[in-house]
Amino acid sequence: MTKEDLPEARKSTQLATSPGVPSRSRGEYSRYWRRTSVALAEVRAKGYAVSDEDVTLGIAALGTPIFDHTGAIRAALSISGVRPAILGRDFGELCDLMIAEAGKVSALLGFGLDIAGSSATSS
């Protein structure tokens, strides 16, 4: 089972207990959940996430998920550096390389193989 397969209520519970989630006032939490859900859907569709000066001014990062034999995310591969080096002219090439390398590690963990009845598949 992957995160995408989790029922919405369970995803909501996991998100609500994550660090950095705002106070649980109904309106604030609902807005946060909608924004986060949209952002996560974009990350899933692209296969990578970008941090653009989210933590440190002038620093960017790129991250890709690593899946285990069940299709669950078990780790991530990331690179960071000065913003122009990560988000500059080689950005597309970096994304392709990161996705490919994370895919290799995932394969080593059995992702995409039918192991003991697992239905995990690579995308």
C-alpha positions in Angstrom: 0.0 0.0 0.0 1.3 3.4 -0.9 0.5 6.8 0.6 -1.8 7.4 -2.4 -3.8 4.4 -1.3 -4.4 5.6 2.2 -8.0 6.8 3.0 -8.3 10.6 3.2 -9.1 10.4 6.9 -5.9 8.6 7.7 -3.9 11.0 5.6 -5.5 13.8 7.4 -4.7 12.3 10.8 -1.0 11.7 9.8 -0.8 15.3 8.6 -2.4 16.7 11.7 0.2 15.1 13.9 3.1 16.2 11.8 5.5 19.0 13.0 4.8 22.4 11.6 1.0 21.9 11.2 -0.9 25.0 12.5 -3.2 25.0 15.4 -6.2 22.9 14.8 -8.8 25.6 14.5 -11.3 24.3 11.9 -10.8 27.0 9.3 -7.1 27.3 9.6 -6.5 23.5 9.5 -8.9 23.1 6.5 -7.0 25.7 4.5 -3.7 24.2 5.4 -4.9 20.7 4.5 -6.2 21.9 1.1 -2.9 23.8 0.3 -0.8 20.8 1.4 -2.9 18.3 -0.5 -2.4 20.3 -3.7 1.3 20.6 -3.1 1.7 16.9 -2.5 -0.3 16.0 -5.6 2.1 18.2 -7.6 5.1 16.5 -6.1 3.7 13.0 -6.8 3.0 14.0 -10.4 6.5 15.4 -11.0 8.3 12.8 -9.0 10.4 15.4 -7.1 10.1 18.2 -4.6 11.8 21.5 -4.7 12.8 23.7 -1.8 13.5 27.2 -3.1 14.9 29.3 -0.2 12.4 27.8 2.1 14.9 27.3 4.9 18.0 29.4 4.0 18.2 32.5 1.8 20.1 31.6 -1.4 19.9 27.9 -0.9 17.7 25.5 -2.9 17.2 21.7 -2.8 15.8 18.9 -4.9 14.4 15.7 -3.4 13.0 12.4 -4.7 11.4 9.6 -2.9 12.8 6.1 -2.4 10.2 3.3 -2.2 10.5 -0.1 -0.6 9.1 -3.4 -1.9 5.6 -2.5 -0.6 5.5 0.8 -2.5 5.9 2.8 0.7 8.3 5.7 0.9 11.2 4.6 3.1 13.8 7.3 2.3 14.6 10.2 0.1 17.5 11.3 -2.1 18.2 15.0 -2.0 20.8 17.5 -3.2 21.2 21.1 -2.1 23.3 24.0 -3.0 23.3 27.6 -4.0 20.1 28.5 -5.8 21.7 29.0 -9.3 23.4 25.6 -9.2 20.2 23.7 -8.3 17.5 25.7 -10.1 19.6 27.1 -13.0 20.0 26.0 -16.6 20.7 22.3 -15.6 17.6 22.0 -13.4 15.8 19.6 -15.8 18.9 17.4 -16.1 19.3 17.3 -12.3 15.6 16.3 -11.9 16.0 13.5 -14.5 19.2 12.3 -12.8 17.7 12.4 -9.3 14.5 10.5 -10.4 16.6 7.9 -12.2 19.0 7.3 -9.2 16.2 7.2 -6.7 14.5 4.6 -9.0 17.7 2.5 -8.9 17.8 2.6 -5.1 14.1 1.8 -5.0 14.6 -1.2 -7.3 17.4 -2.5 -4.9 14.8 -2.4 -2.1 12.4 -4.5 -4.3 10.2 -1.7 -5.6 8.4 -2.8 -8.7 8.9 -6.5 -8.0 6.2 -8.9 -7.0 7.7 -10.0 -3.7 5.6 -12.3 -1.5 2.3 -11.1 -2.9 3.2 -7.4 -2.9 1.5 -5.4 -5.5 4.0 -2.5 -5.6 4.7 -1.3 -9.1 7.0 1.4 -10.3 5.6 4.3 -12.3 
